[in-house]
Amino acid sequence: MTQAKIERINALAKKQRTEGLSEAERLEQKKLRQEYIAAYRMSLEAQLEQITILEPDGTKRKVKKRK
């Protein structure tokens, strides 16, 4: 997600609050928000994959993704 896309999301949100959006702008906003959420989730998953939990008995285990 580029900074320009984030700025566009913010600009559309501000316009929505002040004057409203056209149908094309609503679709663009929805697409950009979905792209932002997907990038955020990928980043979070990458961070969680790096976490190691230290158990009370001294063993280490990786965090696993739930099904």
PQR file of N, CA, C, O and H, with PARSE charges and radii, in Angstrom:
ATOM      1  N   MET A   1       0.851  -1.167   0.000 -0.4000 1.5000
ATOM      2  CA  MET A   1       0.000   0.000   0.000 -0.0000 2.0000
ATOM      3  C   MET A   1       0.900   1.235   0.000  0.5500 1.7000
ATOM      4  O   MET A   1       1.724   1.424   0.895 -0.5500 1.4000
ATOM      5  N   THR A   2       0.727   2.053  -1.004 -0.4000 1.5000
ATOM      6  CA  THR A   2       1.545   3.259  -1.116 -0.0000 2.0000
ATOM      7  C   THR A   2       0.943   4.392  -0.300  0.5500 1.7000
ATOM      8  O   THR A   2      -0.237   4.374   0.052 -0.5500 1.4000
ATOM      9  H   THR A   2       0.058   1.900  -1.731  0.4000 1.0000
ATOM     10  N   GLN A   3       1.774   5.368  -0.012 -0.4000 1.5000
ATOM     11  CA  GLN A   3       1.317   6.530   0.751 -0.0000 2.0000
ATOM     12  C   GLN A   3       0.252   7.303  -0.025  0.5500 1.7000
ATOM     13  O   GLN A   3      -0.669   7.865   0.568 -0.5500 1.4000
ATOM     14  H   GLN A   3       2.733   5.383  -0.297  0.4000 1.0000
ATOM     15  N   ALA A   4       0.380   7.331  -1.344 -0.4000 1.5000
ATOM     16  CA  ALA A   4      -0.600   8.032  -2.176 -0.0000 2.0000
ATOM     17  C   ALA A   4      -1.990   7.403  -2.046  0.5500 1.7000
ATOM     18  O   ALA A   4      -2.997   8.110  -2.008 -0.5500 1.4000
ATOM     19  H   ALA A   4       1.128   6.875  -1.827  0.4000 1.0000
ATOM     20  N   LYS A   5      -2.035   6.066  -1.980 -0.4000 1.5000
ATOM     21  CA  LYS A   5      -3.331   5.391  -1.831 -0.0000 2.0000
ATOM     22  C   LYS A   5      -3.936   5.667  -0.454  0.5500 1.7000
ATOM     23  O   LYS A   5      -5.147   5.845  -0.330 -0.5500 1.4000
ATOM     24  H   LYS A   5      -1.217   5.492  -2.011  0.4000 1.0000
ATOM     25  N   ILE A   6      -3.102   5.702   0.567 -0.4000 1.5000
ATOM     26  CA  ILE A   6      -3.594   6.002   1.918 -0.0000 2.0000
ATOM     27  C   ILE A   6      -4.141   7.427   1.962  0.5500 1.7000
ATOM     28  O   ILE A   6      -5.186   7.680   2.562 -0.5500 1.4000
ATOM     29  H   ILE A   6      -2.118   5.558   0.466  0.4000 1.0000
ATOM     30  N   GLU A   7      -3.434   8.346   1.328 -0.4000 1.5000
ATOM     31  CA  GLU A   7      -3.909   9.735   1.273 -0.0000 2.0000
ATOM     32  C   GLU A   7      -5.238   9.824   0.520  0.5500 1.7000
ATOM     33  O   GLU A   7      -6.109  10.614   0.887 -0.5500 1.4000
ATOM     34  H   GLU A   7      -2.586   8.141   0.841  0.4000 1.0000
ATOM     35  N   ARG A   8      -5.394   9.020  -0.526 -0.4000 1.5000
ATOM     36  CA  ARG A   8      -6.650   9.018  -1.290 -0.0000 2.0000
ATOM     37  C   ARG A   8      -7.795   8.476  -0.434  0.5500 1.7000
ATOM     38  O   ARG A   8      -8.907   9.000  -0.485 -0.5500 1.4000
ATOM     39  H   ARG A   8      -4.687   8.378  -0.824  0.4000 1.0000
ATOM     40  N   ILE A   9      -7.528   7.425   0.354 -0.4000 1.5000
ATOM     41  CA  ILE A   9      -8.539   6.890   1.273 -0.0000 2.0000
ATOM     42  C   ILE A   9      -8.984   7.980   2.230  0.5500 1.7000
ATOM     43  O   ILE A   9     -10.180   8.162   2.459 -0.5500 1.4000
ATOM     44  H   ILE A   9      -6.624   7.000   0.395  0.4000 1.0000
ATOM     45  N   ASN A  10      -8.027   8.702   2.786 -0.4000 1.5000
ATOM     46  CA  ASN A  10      -8.345   9.772   3.737 -0.0000 2.0000
ATOM     47  C   ASN A  10      -9.106  10.910   3.074  0.5500 1.7000
ATOM     48  O   ASN A  10     -10.024  11.474   3.669 -0.5500 1.4000
ATOM     49  H   ASN A  10      -7.056   8.554   2.599  0.4000 1.0000
ATOM     50  N   ALA A  11      -8.728  11.254   1.836 -0.4000 1.5000
ATOM     51  CA  ALA A  11      -9.418  12.323   1.118 -0.0000 2.0000
ATOM     52  C   ALA A  11     -10.867  11.931   0.839  0.5500 1.7000
ATOM     53  O   ALA A  11     -11.775  12.750   0.980 -0.5500 1.4000
ATOM     54  H   ALA A  11      -7.982  10.796   1.353  0.4000 1.0000
ATOM     55  N   LEU A  12     -11.080  10.676   0.445 -0.4000 1.5000
ATOM     56  CA  LEU A  12     -12.451  10.221   0.185 -0.0000 2.0000
ATOM     57  C   LEU A  12     -13.275  10.190   1.476  0.5500 1.7000
ATOM     58  O   LEU A  12     -14.459  10.525   1.464 -0.5500 1.4000
ATOM     59  H   LEU A  12     -10.343  10.010   0.331  0.4000 1.0000
ATOM     60  N   ALA A  13     -12.658   9.793   2.577 -0.4000 1.5000
ATOM     61  CA  ALA A  13     -13.377   9.771   3.852 -0.0000 2.0000
ATOM     62  C   ALA A  13     -13.788  11.181   4.267  0.5500 1.7000
ATOM     63  O   ALA A  13     -14.899  11.395   4.751 -0.5500 1.4000
ATOM     64  H   ALA A  13     -11.696   9.521   2.587  0.4000 1.0000
ATOM     65  N   LYS A  14     -12.891  12.133   4.075 -0.4000 1.5000
ATOM     66  CA  LYS A  14     -13.206  13.525   4.420 -0.0000 2.0000
ATOM     67  C   LYS A  14     -14.327  14.060   3.530  0.5500 1.7000
ATOM     68  O   LYS A  14     -15.243  14.733   4.003 -0.5500 1.4000
ATOM     69  H   LYS A  14     -11.988  11.959   3.682  0.4000 1.0000
ATOM     70  N   LYS A  15     -14.242  13.752   2.238 -0.4000 1.5000
ATOM     71  CA  LYS A  15     -15.275  14.207   1.306 -0.0000 2.0000
ATOM     72  C   LYS A  15     -16.618  13.571   1.644  0.5500 1.7000
ATOM     73  O   LYS A  15     -17.660  14.218   1.527 -0.5500 1.4000
ATOM     74  H   LYS A  15     -13.498  13.206   1.854  0.4000 1.0000
ATOM     75  N   GLN A  16     -16.600  12.307   2.064 -0.4000 1.5000
ATOM     76  CA  GLN A  16     -17.835  11.613   2.420 -0.0000 2.0000
ATOM     77  C   GLN A  16     -18.517  12.318   3.598  0.5500 1.7000
ATOM     78  O   GLN A  16     -19.738  12.471   3.615 -0.5500 1.4000
ATOM     79  H   GLN A  16     -15.754  11.782   2.160  0.4000 1.0000
ATOM     80  N   ARG A  17     -17.720  12.741   4.576 -0.4000 1.5000
ATOM     81  CA  ARG A  17     -18.282  13.426   5.752 -0.0000 2.0000
ATOM     82  C   ARG A  17     -18.814  14.809   5.414  0.5500 1.7000
ATOM     83  O   ARG A  17     -19.806  15.246   5.998 -0.5500 1.4000
ATOM     84  H   ARG A  17     -16.728  12.616   4.562  0.4000 1.0000
ATOM     85  N   THR A  18     -18.171  15.510   4.476 -0.4000 1.5000
ATOM     86  CA  THR A  18     -18.559  16.888   4.199 -0.0000 2.0000
ATOM     87  C   THR A  18     -19.630  17.022   3.130  0.5500 1.7000
ATOM     88  O   THR A  18     -20.656  17.662   3.358 -0.5500 1.4000
ATOM     89  H   THR A  18     -17.366  15.155   4.001  0.4000 1.0000
ATOM     90  N   GLU A  19     -19.404  16.428   1.965 -0.4000 1.5000
ATOM     91  CA  GLU A  19     -20.339  16.654   0.868 -0.0000 2.0000
ATOM     92  C   GLU A  19     -20.949  15.401   0.274  0.5500 1.7000
ATOM     93  O   GLU A  19     -21.897  15.493  -0.506 -0.5500 1.4000
ATOM     94  H   GLU A  19     -18.570  15.908   1.779  0.4000 1.0000
ATOM     95  N   GLY A  20     -20.437  14.249   0.616 -0.4000 1.5000
ATOM     96  CA  GLY A  20     -20.968  13.012   0.065 -0.0000 2.0000
ATOM     97  C   GLY A  20     -20.155  12.548  -1.140  0.5500 1.7000
ATOM     98  O   GLY A  20     -19.401  13.319  -1.734 -0.5500 1.4000
ATOM     99  H   GLY A  20     -19.667  14.175   1.250  0.4000 1.0000
ATOM    100  N   LEU A  21     -20.322  11.284  -1.486 -0.4000 1.5000
ATOM    101  CA  LEU A  21     -19.559  10.684  -2.580 -0.0000 2.0000
ATOM    102  C   LEU A  21     -20.480  10.257  -3.714  0.5500 1.7000
ATOM    103  O   LEU A  21     -21.643   9.915  -3.504 -0.5500 1.4000
ATOM    104  H   LEU A  21     -20.934  10.657  -1.003  0.4000 1.0000
ATOM    105  N   SER A  22     -19.923  10.288  -4.926 -0.4000 1.5000
ATOM    106  CA  SER A  22     -20.652   9.745  -6.064 -0.0000 2.0000
ATOM    107  C   SER A  22     -20.525   8.220  -6.017  0.5500 1.7000
ATOM    108  O   SER A  22     -19.764   7.676  -5.216 -0.5500 1.4000
ATOM    109  H   SER A  22     -18.978  10.566  -5.096  0.4000 1.0000
ATOM    110  N   GLU A  23     -21.265   7.551  -6.868 -0.4000 1.5000
ATOM    111  CA  GLU A  23     -21.222   6.086  -6.892 -0.0000 2.0000
ATOM    112  C   GLU A  23     -19.818   5.591  -7.260  0.5500 1.7000
ATOM    113  O   GLU A  23     -19.327   4.629  -6.669 -0.5500 1.4000
ATOM    114  H   GLU A  23     -21.883   7.993  -7.518  0.4000 1.0000
ATOM    115  N   ALA A  24     -19.180   6.235  -8.223 -0.4000 1.5000
ATOM    116  CA  ALA A  24     -17.829   5.842  -8.633 -0.0000 2.0000
ATOM    117  C   ALA A  24     -16.836   6.024  -7.481  0.5500 1.7000
ATOM    118  O   ALA A  24     -15.952   5.192  -7.276 -0.5500 1.4000
ATOM    119  H   ALA A  24     -19.579   7.016  -8.703  0.4000 1.0000
ATOM    120  N   GLU A  25     -16.989   7.104  -6.743 -0.4000 1.5000
ATOM    121  CA  GLU A  25     -16.099   7.351  -5.603 -0.0000 2.0000
ATOM    122  C   GLU A  25     -16.333   6.345  -4.486  0.5500 1.7000
ATOM    123  O   GLU A  25     -15.385   5.924  -3.823 -0.5500 1.4000
ATOM    124  H   GLU A  25     -17.707   7.780  -6.909  0.4000 1.0000
ATOM    125  N   ARG A  26     -17.586   5.956  -4.271 -0.4000 1.5000
ATOM    126  CA  ARG A  26     -17.880   4.935  -3.257 -0.0000 2.0000
ATOM    127  C   ARG A  26     -17.207   3.601  -3.607  0.5500 1.7000
ATOM    128  O   ARG A  26     -16.635   2.933  -2.745 -0.5500 1.4000
ATOM    129  H   ARG A  26     -18.356   6.299  -4.809  0.4000 1.0000
ATOM    130  N   LEU A  27     -17.288   3.231  -4.893 -0.4000 1.5000
ATOM    131  CA  LEU A  27     -16.648   1.998  -5.335 -0.0000 2.0000
ATOM    132  C   LEU A  27     -15.130   2.078  -5.187  0.5500 1.7000
ATOM    133  O   LEU A  27     -14.490   1.114  -4.768 -0.5500 1.4000
ATOM    134  H   LEU A  27     -17.752   3.774  -5.593  0.4000 1.0000
ATOM    135  N   GLU A  28     -14.558   3.234  -5.534 -0.4000 1.5000
ATOM    136  CA  GLU A  28     -13.112   3.422  -5.380 -0.0000 2.0000
ATOM    137  C   GLU A  28     -12.716   3.327  -3.912  0.5500 1.7000
ATOM    138  O   GLU A  28     -11.716   2.694  -3.571 -0.5500 1.4000
ATOM    139  H   GLU A  28     -15.078   4.017  -5.875  0.4000 1.0000
ATOM    140  N   GLN A  29     -13.503   3.957  -3.047 -0.4000 1.5000
ATOM    141  CA  GLN A  29     -13.226   3.926  -1.610 -0.0000 2.0000
ATOM    142  C   GLN A  29     -13.283   2.493  -1.079  0.5500 1.7000
ATOM    143  O   GLN A  29     -12.423   2.080  -0.302 -0.5500 1.4000
ATOM    144  H   GLN A  29     -14.315   4.471  -3.324  0.4000 1.0000
ATOM    145  N   LYS A  30     -14.289   1.746  -1.497 -0.4000 1.5000
ATOM    146  CA  LYS A  30     -14.431   0.363  -1.046 -0.0000 2.0000
ATOM    147  C   LYS A  30     -13.241  -0.476  -1.498  0.5500 1.7000
ATOM    148  O   LYS A  30     -12.702  -1.255  -0.712 -0.5500 1.4000
ATOM    149  H   LYS A  30     -14.989   2.082  -2.128  0.4000 1.0000
ATOM    150  N   LYS A  31     -12.824  -0.324  -2.764 -0.4000 1.5000
ATOM    151  CA  LYS A  31     -11.695  -1.075  -3.305 -0.0000 2.0000
ATOM    152  C   LYS A  31     -10.407  -0.722  -2.547  0.5500 1.7000
ATOM    153  O   LYS A  31      -9.636  -1.611  -2.185 -0.5500 1.4000
ATOM    154  H   LYS A  31     -13.263   0.309  -3.402  0.4000 1.0000
ATOM    155  N   LEU A  32     -10.180   0.560  -2.313 -0.4000 1.5000
ATOM    156  CA  LEU A  32      -8.969   0.987  -1.608 -0.0000 2.0000
ATOM    157  C   LEU A  32      -8.957   0.484  -0.168  0.5500 1.7000
ATOM    158  O   LEU A  32      -7.912   0.076   0.339 -0.5500 1.4000
ATOM    159  H   LEU A  32     -10.806   1.282  -2.607  0.4000 1.0000
ATOM    160  N   ARG A  33     -10.100   0.511   0.486 -0.4000 1.5000
ATOM    161  CA  ARG A  33     -10.172   0.019   1.866 -0.0000 2.0000
ATOM    162  C   ARG A  33      -9.896  -1.476   1.930  0.5500 1.7000
ATOM    163  O   ARG A  33      -9.197  -1.936   2.832 -0.5500 1.4000
ATOM    164  H   ARG A  33     -10.949   0.843   0.075  0.4000 1.0000
ATOM    165  N   GLN A  34     -10.436  -2.241   0.986 -0.4000 1.5000
ATOM    166  CA  GLN A  34     -10.180  -3.681   0.948 -0.0000 2.0000
ATOM    167  C   GLN A  34      -8.695  -3.962   0.722  0.5500 1.7000
ATOM    168  O   GLN A  34      -8.131  -4.867   1.337 -0.5500 1.4000
ATOM    169  H   GLN A  34     -11.004  -1.867   0.253  0.4000 1.0000
ATOM    170  N   GLU A  35      -8.071  -3.194  -0.150 -0.4000 1.5000
ATOM    171  CA  GLU A  35      -6.645  -3.354  -0.413 -0.0000 2.0000
ATOM    172  C   GLU A  35      -5.825  -3.020   0.839  0.5500 1.7000
ATOM    173  O   GLU A  35      -4.851  -3.706   1.151 -0.5500 1.4000
ATOM    174  H   GLU A  35      -8.529  -2.459  -0.650  0.4000 1.0000
ATOM    175  N   TYR A  36      -6.228  -1.956   1.555 -0.4000 1.5000
ATOM    176  CA  TYR A  36      -5.532  -1.555   2.779 -0.0000 2.0000
ATOM    177  C   TYR A  36      -5.643  -2.646   3.848  0.5500 1.7000
ATOM    178  O   TYR A  36      -4.657  -2.984   4.503 -0.5500 1.4000
ATOM    179  H   TYR A  36      -7.019  -1.399   1.301  0.4000 1.0000
ATOM    180  N   ILE A  37      -6.833  -3.187   4.017 -0.4000 1.5000
ATOM    181  CA  ILE A  37      -7.051  -4.237   5.022 -0.0000 2.0000
ATOM    182  C   ILE A  37      -6.242  -5.486   4.675  0.5500 1.7000
ATOM    183  O   ILE A  37      -5.673  -6.116   5.566 -0.5500 1.4000
ATOM    184  H   ILE A  37      -7.634  -2.913   3.485  0.4000 1.0000
ATOM    185  N   ALA A  38      -6.185  -5.847   3.406 -0.4000 1.5000
ATOM    186  CA  ALA A  38      -5.406  -7.017   2.986 -0.0000 2.0000
ATOM    187  C   ALA A  38      -3.918  -6.809   3.285  0.5500 1.7000
ATOM    188  O   ALA A  38      -3.246  -7.725   3.757 -0.5500 1.4000
ATOM    189  H   ALA A  38      -6.648  -5.335   2.682  0.4000 1.0000
ATOM    190  N   ALA A  39      -3.411  -5.617   3.014 -0.4000 1.5000
ATOM    191  CA  ALA A  39      -1.996  -5.327   3.284 -0.0000 2.0000
ATOM    192  C   ALA A  39      -1.727  -5.341   4.786  0.5500 1.7000
ATOM    193  O   ALA A  39      -0.687  -5.829   5.228 -0.5500 1.4000
ATOM    194  H   ALA A  39      -3.958  -4.872   2.630  0.4000 1.0000
ATOM    195  N   TYR A  40      -2.657  -4.808   5.565 -0.4000 1.5000
ATOM    196  CA  TYR A  40      -2.514  -4.792   7.022 -0.0000 2.0000
ATOM    197  C   TYR A  40      -2.485  -6.218   7.583  0.5500 1.7000
ATOM    198  O   TYR A  40      -1.671  -6.533   8.451 -0.5500 1.4000
ATOM    199  H   TYR A  40      -3.502  -4.412   5.205  0.4000 1.0000
ATOM    200  N   ARG A  41      -3.371  -7.065   7.086 -0.4000 1.5000
ATOM    201  CA  ARG A  41      -3.415  -8.455   7.550 -0.0000 2.0000
ATOM    202  C   ARG A  41      -2.138  -9.205   7.205  0.5500 1.7000
ATOM    203  O   ARG A  41      -1.620  -9.962   8.026 -0.5500 1.4000
ATOM    204  H   ARG A  41      -4.033  -6.809   6.381  0.4000 1.0000
ATOM    205  N   MET A  42      -1.628  -9.000   5.998 -0.4000 1.5000
ATOM    206  CA  MET A  42      -0.380  -9.655   5.609 -0.0000 2.0000
ATOM    207  C   MET A  42       0.770  -9.218   6.506  0.5500 1.7000
ATOM    208  O   MET A  42       1.603 -10.035   6.897 -0.5500 1.4000
ATOM    209  H   MET A  42      -2.048  -8.384   5.331  0.4000 1.0000
ATOM    210  N   SER A  43       0.814  -7.944   6.827 -0.4000 1.5000
ATOM    211  CA  SER A  43       1.860  -7.424   7.704 -0.0000 2.0000
ATOM    212  C   SER A  43       1.745  -8.031   9.098  0.5500 1.7000
ATOM    213  O   SER A  43       2.746  -8.435   9.690 -0.5500 1.4000
ATOM    214  H   SER A  43       0.136  -7.281   6.509  0.4000 1.0000
ATOM    215  N   LEU A  44       0.531  -8.092   9.616 -0.4000 1.5000
ATOM    216  CA  LEU A  44       0.308  -8.656  10.945 -0.0000 2.0000
ATOM    217  C   LEU A  44       0.668 -10.139  10.984  0.5500 1.7000
ATOM    218  O   LEU A  44       1.295 -10.595  11.940 -0.5500 1.4000
ATOM    219  H   LEU A  44      -0.282  -7.764   9.136  0.4000 1.0000
ATOM    220  N   GLU A  45       0.283 -10.890   9.962 -0.4000 1.5000
ATOM    221  CA  GLU A  45       0.622 -12.316   9.908 -0.0000 2.0000
ATOM    222  C   GLU A  45       2.133 -12.519   9.874  0.5500 1.7000
ATOM    223  O   GLU A  45       2.652 -13.431  10.518 -0.5500 1.4000
ATOM    224  H   GLU A  45      -0.226 -10.519   9.185  0.4000 1.0000
ATOM    225  N   ALA A  46       2.842 -11.673   9.124 -0.4000 1.5000
ATOM    226  CA  ALA A  46       4.296 -11.775   9.060 -0.0000 2.0000
ATOM    227  C   ALA A  46       4.923 -11.523  10.427  0.5500 1.7000
ATOM    228  O   ALA A  46       5.887 -12.190  10.805 -0.5500 1.4000
ATOM    229  H   ALA A  46       2.421 -10.933   8.601  0.4000 1.0000
ATOM    230  N   GLN A  47       4.377 -10.563  11.165 -0.4000 1.5000
ATOM    231  CA  GLN A  47       4.883 -10.286  12.512 -0.0000 2.0000
ATOM    232  C   GLN A  47       4.616 -11.456  13.446  0.5500 1.7000
ATOM    233  O   GLN A  47       5.485 -11.839  14.229 -0.5500 1.4000
ATOM    234  H   GLN A  47       3.595 -10.022  10.858  0.4000 1.0000
ATOM    235  N   LEU A  48       3.423 -12.020  13.365 -0.4000 1.5000
ATOM    236  CA  LEU A  48       3.070 -13.123  14.246 -0.0000 2.0000
ATOM    237  C   LEU A  48       3.889 -14.374  13.957  0.5500 1.7000
ATOM    238  O   LEU A  48       4.167 -15.154  14.867 -0.5500 1.4000
ATOM    239  H   LEU A  48       2.718 -11.708  12.729  0.4000 1.0000
ATOM    240  N   GLU A  49       4.278 -14.575  12.702 -0.4000 1.5000
ATOM    241  CA  GLU A  49       5.096 -15.733  12.353 -0.0000 2.0000
ATOM    242  C   GLU A  49       6.473 -15.663  13.003  0.5500 1.7000
ATOM    243  O   GLU A  49       7.127 -16.694  13.164 -0.5500 1.4000
ATOM    244  H   GLU A  49       4.052 -13.941  11.962  0.4000 1.0000
ATOM    245  N   GLN A  50       6.920 -14.482  13.375 -0.4000 1.5000
ATOM    246  CA  GLN A  50       8.237 -14.301  13.982 -0.0000 2.0000
ATOM    247  C   GLN A  50       8.221 -14.467  15.506  0.5500 1.7000
ATOM    248  O   GLN A  50       9.279 -14.480  16.133 -0.5500 1.4000
ATOM    249  H   GLN A  50       6.389 -13.645  13.244  0.4000 1.0000
ATOM    250  N   ILE A  51       7.049 -14.592  16.097 -0.4000 1.5000
ATOM    251  CA  ILE A  51       6.925 -14.665  17.551 -0.0000 2.0000
ATOM    252  C   ILE A  51       7.182 -16.091  18.032  0.5500 1.7000
ATOM    253  O   ILE A  51       6.692 -17.061  17.454 -0.5500 1.4000
ATOM    254  H   ILE A  51       6.189 -14.581  15.587  0.4000 1.0000
ATOM    255  N   THR A  52       7.955 -16.187  19.095 -0.4000 1.5000
ATOM    256  CA  THR A  52       8.218 -17.460  19.750 -0.0000 2.0000
ATOM    257  C   THR A  52       7.732 -17.340  21.191  0.5500 1.7000
ATOM    258  O   THR A  52       8.036 -16.368  21.882 -0.5500 1.4000
ATOM    259  H   THR A  52       8.353 -15.399  19.565  0.4000 1.0000
ATOM    260  N   ILE A  53       6.972 -18.342  21.634 -0.4000 1.5000
ATOM    261  CA  ILE A  53       6.438 -18.343  22.995 -0.0000 2.0000
ATOM    262  C   ILE A  53       7.341 -19.209  23.869  0.5500 1.7000
ATOM    263  O   ILE A  53       7.653 -20.345  23.511 -0.5500 1.4000
ATOM    264  H   ILE A  53       6.725 -19.132  21.073  0.4000 1.0000
ATOM    265  N   LEU A  54       7.754 -18.677  25.000 -0.4000 1.5000
ATOM    266  CA  LEU A  54       8.576 -19.411  25.949 -0.0000 2.0000
ATOM    267  C   LEU A  54       7.655 -20.006  27.012  0.5500 1.7000
ATOM    268  O   LEU A  54       7.037 -19.278  27.789 -0.5500 1.4000
ATOM    269  H   LEU A  54       7.500 -17.754  25.290  0.4000 1.0000
ATOM    270  N   GLU A  55       7.571 -21.319  27.037 -0.4000 1.5000
ATOM    271  CA  GLU A  55       6.716 -22.030  27.986 -0.0000 2.0000
ATOM    272  C   GLU A  55       7.368 -22.048  29.378  0.5500 1.7000
ATOM    273  O   GLU A  55       8.581 -21.867  29.495 -0.5500 1.4000
ATOM    274  H   GLU A  55       8.073 -21.910  26.406  0.4000 1.0000
ATOM    275  N   PRO A  56       6.568 -22.264  30.432 -0.5600 1.5000
ATOM    276  CA  PRO A  56       7.117 -22.302  31.796  0.2800 2.0000
ATOM    277  C   PRO A  56       8.216 -23.356  31.988  0.5500 1.7000
ATOM    278  O   PRO A  56       9.103 -23.176  32.822 -0.5500 1.4000
ATOM    279  N   ASP A  57       8.161 -24.447  31.224 -0.4000 1.5000
ATOM    280  CA  ASP A  57       9.191 -25.486  31.367 -0.0000 2.0000
ATOM    281  C   ASP A  57      10.459 -25.175  30.572  0.5500 1.7000
ATOM    282  O   ASP A  57      11.401 -25.967  30.579 -0.5500 1.4000
ATOM    283  H   ASP A  57       7.441 -24.593  30.547  0.4000 1.0000
ATOM    284  N   GLY A  58      10.491 -24.033  29.890 -0.4000 1.5000
ATOM    285  CA  GLY A  58      11.685 -23.615  29.163 -0.0000 2.0000
ATOM    286  C   GLY A  58      11.673 -23.921  27.685  0.5500 1.7000
ATOM    287  O   GLY A  58      12.578 -23.496  26.967 -0.5500 1.4000
ATOM    288  H   GLY A  58       9.726 -23.389  29.884  0.4000 1.0000
ATOM    289  N   THR A  59      10.679 -24.642  27.207 -0.4000 1.5000
ATOM    290  CA  THR A  59      10.615 -24.945  25.780 -0.0000 2.0000
ATOM    291  C   THR A  59      10.078 -23.740  25.014  0.5500 1.7000
ATOM    292  O   THR A  59       9.348 -22.906  25.548 -0.5500 1.4000
ATOM    293  H   THR A  59       9.943 -24.987  27.790  0.4000 1.0000
ATOM    294  N   LYS A  60      10.463 -23.684  23.764 -0.4000 1.5000
ATOM    295  CA  LYS A  60      10.007 -22.598  22.897 -0.0000 2.0000
ATOM    296  C   LYS A  60       9.117 -23.184  21.816  0.5500 1.7000
ATOM    297  O   LYS A  60       9.349 -24.290  21.327 -0.5500 1.4000
ATOM    298  H   LYS A  60      11.056 -24.362  23.330  0.4000 1.0000
ATOM    299  N   ARG A  61       8.088 -22.418  21.451 -0.4000 1.5000
ATOM    300  CA  ARG A  61       7.230 -22.849  20.345 -0.0000 2.0000
ATOM    301  C   ARG A  61       6.794 -21.648  19.522  0.5500 1.7000
ATOM    302  O   ARG A  61       6.633 -20.539  20.031 -0.5500 1.4000
ATOM    303  H   ARG A  61       7.900 -21.520  21.847  0.4000 1.0000
ATOM    304  N   LYS A  62       6.612 -21.900  18.257 -0.4000 1.5000
ATOM    305  CA  LYS A  62       6.170 -20.847  17.337 -0.0000 2.0000
ATOM    306  C   LYS A  62       4.646 -20.679  17.430  0.5500 1.7000
ATOM    307  O   LYS A  62       3.930 -21.623  17.763 -0.5500 1.4000
ATOM    308  H   LYS A  62       6.743 -22.801  17.843  0.4000 1.0000
ATOM    309  N   VAL A  63       4.173 -19.494  17.139 -0.4000 1.5000
ATOM    310  CA  VAL A  63       2.742 -19.239  17.058 -0.0000 2.0000
ATOM    311  C   VAL A  63       2.245 -19.841  15.759  0.5500 1.7000
ATOM    312  O   VAL A  63       2.845 -19.608  14.709 -0.5500 1.4000
ATOM    313  H   VAL A  63       4.755 -18.727  16.869  0.4000 1.0000
ATOM    314  N   LYS A  64       1.172 -20.605  15.799 -0.4000 1.5000
ATOM    315  CA  LYS A  64       0.624 -21.238  14.605 -0.0000 2.0000
ATOM    316  C   LYS A  64      -0.700 -20.586  14.236  0.5500 1.7000
ATOM    317  O   LYS A  64      -1.464 -20.151  15.098 -0.5500 1.4000
ATOM    318  H   LYS A  64       0.685 -20.795  16.651  0.4000 1.0000
ATOM    319  N   LYS A  65      -0.948 -20.530  12.937 -0.4000 1.5000
ATOM    320  CA  LYS A  65      -2.186 -19.965  12.431 -0.0000 2.0000
ATOM    321  C   LYS A  65      -3.326 -20.949  12.656  0.5500 1.7000
ATOM    322  O   LYS A  65      -3.200 -22.135  12.350 -0.5500 1.4000
ATOM    323  H   LYS A  65      -0.327 -20.883  12.237  0.4000 1.0000
ATOM    324  N   ARG A  66      -4.438 -20.456  13.191 -0.4000 1.5000
ATOM    325  CA  ARG A  66      -5.613 -21.307  13.388 -0.0000 2.0000
ATOM    326  C   ARG A  66      -6.307 -21.563  12.091  0.5500 1.7000
ATOM    327  O   ARG A  66      -6.210 -20.767  11.156 -0.5500 1.4000
ATOM    328  H   ARG A  66      -4.541 -19.492  13.440  0.4000 1.0000
ATOM    329  N   LYS A  67      -7.015 -22.676  12.021 -0.4000 1.5000
ATOM    330  CA  LYS A  67      -7.750 -23.014  10.809 -0.0000 2.0000
ATOM    331  C   LYS A  67      -9.107 -22.389  10.802  0.5500 1.7000
ATOM    332  O   LYS A  67      -9.865 -22.571   9.849 -0.5500 1.4000
ATOM    333  H   LYS A  67      -7.094 -23.322  12.780  0.4000 1.0000
TER
END
